[in-house]
Amino acid sequence: QVQLVESGGGLVQPGGSLRLSCAASTTMFSINAMGWYRQAPGKQRDLVAAFTSASTTNYADSVKGRFTISGDNAKNTVYLQMDSLKPEDTAVYYCNAKVLGASYWGQGTQVTVSS
């Protein structure tokens, strides 16, 4: 069982920045893939950014050039730096980790972009 704890969401004005954190209860070396998804009201949960391997990242087209995923193996933590935020980025952001074929989710953190 892997537990994921997210933090860093909040309310920000358009053009602003936020950094999300996701701390895993296991070592990053045992995780096959890890990343961030988001779900807006009435919409499906979609990939935002993820490590698909130790050195390979994948981003949704809508966030390329604005969001950056990074990791700290010593802290078993993955970050999502979000810059130039837009109202359409408003959603609940979820951390996800895949370990040996199982998929684990965090509790979600709300990001609201509004003036």
C-alpha positions as CSV (number, residue, x, y, z in Angstrom):
1,Q,0.0,0.0,0.0
2,V,1.3,3.4,-1.0
3,Q,0.1,6.6,0.6
4,L,0.3,10.0,-1.2
5,V,-0.1,13.3,0.6
6,E,-0.6,16.4,-1.5
7,S,-0.2,20.0,-0.5
8,G,0.2,23.5,-2.0
9,G,-3.2,24.2,-3.6
10,G,-5.1,27.4,-3.1
11,L,-6.5,30.5,-4.7
12,V,-4.4,32.5,-7.2
13,Q,-5.0,35.3,-9.7
14,P,-4.6,34.7,-13.4
15,G,-0.9,34.9,-14.4
16,G,0.2,33.7,-10.9
17,S,2.1,30.7,-9.7
18,L,1.6,27.8,-7.3
19,R,3.7,24.8,-6.4
20,L,2.1,21.5,-5.5
21,S,3.9,18.8,-3.5
22,C,3.2,15.1,-3.3
23,A,5.0,13.1,-0.6
24,A,5.0,9.3,-1.1
25,S,5.1,6.8,1.8
26,T,7.6,4.6,-0.1
27,T,10.9,5.1,-1.8
28,M,10.7,6.7,-5.2
29,F,12.9,3.8,-6.6
30,S,10.0,1.4,-6.0
31,I,7.6,3.6,-8.0
32,N,7.2,2.8,-11.7
33,A,5.5,6.1,-12.7
34,M,4.3,9.1,-10.8
35,G,2.6,12.3,-11.7
36,W,-0.3,14.7,-11.5
37,Y,-3.9,14.6,-12.8
38,R,-6.7,17.1,-12.5
39,Q,-10.4,17.1,-12.5
40,A,-12.7,20.1,-13.1
41,P,-16.4,20.0,-12.1
42,G,-18.4,17.9,-14.5
43,K,-15.3,16.7,-16.4
44,Q,-13.1,13.6,-16.4
45,R,-9.8,13.3,-14.6
46,D,-7.0,14.0,-17.1
47,L,-3.2,13.8,-17.0
48,V,-1.4,17.0,-16.3
49,A,2.2,15.9,-16.1
50,A,4.0,12.7,-15.1
51,F,7.3,10.9,-14.9
52,T,6.9,7.8,-17.1
53,S,10.4,6.7,-16.2
54,A,13.2,8.0,-14.1
55,S,14.2,10.5,-16.8
56,T,11.1,10.8,-19.1
57,T,8.3,13.2,-18.5
58,N,4.9,13.6,-20.2
59,Y,2.9,16.8,-20.2
60,A,-0.6,17.7,-21.4
61,D,-0.5,20.0,-24.4
62,S,-2.5,22.6,-22.5
63,V,0.2,23.0,-19.8
64,K,3.4,22.7,-21.9
65,G,5.7,25.6,-21.3
66,R,3.8,26.7,-18.1
67,F,4.0,23.7,-15.8
68,T,7.1,21.8,-14.7
69,I,7.2,18.4,-12.9
70,S,10.2,17.6,-10.7
71,G,11.2,15.1,-8.0
72,D,13.3,14.8,-4.9
73,N,14.3,11.2,-4.4
74,A,15.7,11.9,-0.9
75,K,12.3,13.3,0.2
76,N,10.2,10.8,-1.8
77,T,8.4,13.8,-3.2
78,V,7.2,15.0,-6.6
79,Y,6.5,18.6,-7.3
80,L,4.4,20.5,-9.9
81,Q,5.4,24.0,-10.5
82,M,2.6,25.9,-12.1
83,D,3.3,29.3,-13.7
84,S,1.2,31.6,-15.9
85,L,-1.9,30.1,-14.4
86,K,-5.2,30.5,-16.3
87,P,-8.8,30.3,-15.1
88,E,-9.1,27.0,-17.1
89,D,-6.5,25.5,-14.8
90,T,-9.0,25.5,-12.0
91,A,-9.6,22.0,-10.8
92,V,-8.8,19.5,-8.1
93,Y,-5.3,18.2,-8.6
94,Y,-4.5,14.6,-7.7
95,C,-1.2,12.9,-7.3
96,N,-0.9,9.4,-8.8
97,A,1.7,6.6,-8.3
98,K,2.0,3.3,-10.1
99,V,3.7,0.5,-8.3
100,L,3.9,-3.1,-9.7
101,G,0.7,-2.7,-11.7
102,A,-1.3,-1.0,-8.9
103,S,-2.4,2.6,-9.1
104,Y,-2.6,4.8,-6.0
105,W,-4.2,8.3,-5.6
106,G,-3.8,11.1,-3.2
107,Q,-6.7,12.9,-1.6
108,G,-6.6,15.8,-4.0
109,T,-5.8,19.5,-3.6
110,Q,-8.0,22.4,-4.9
111,V,-6.5,24.9,-7.3
112,T,-8.6,27.9,-8.1
113,V,-7.5,30.6,-10.6
114,S,-9.7,33.6,-10.4
115,S,-9.5,37.4,-10.1
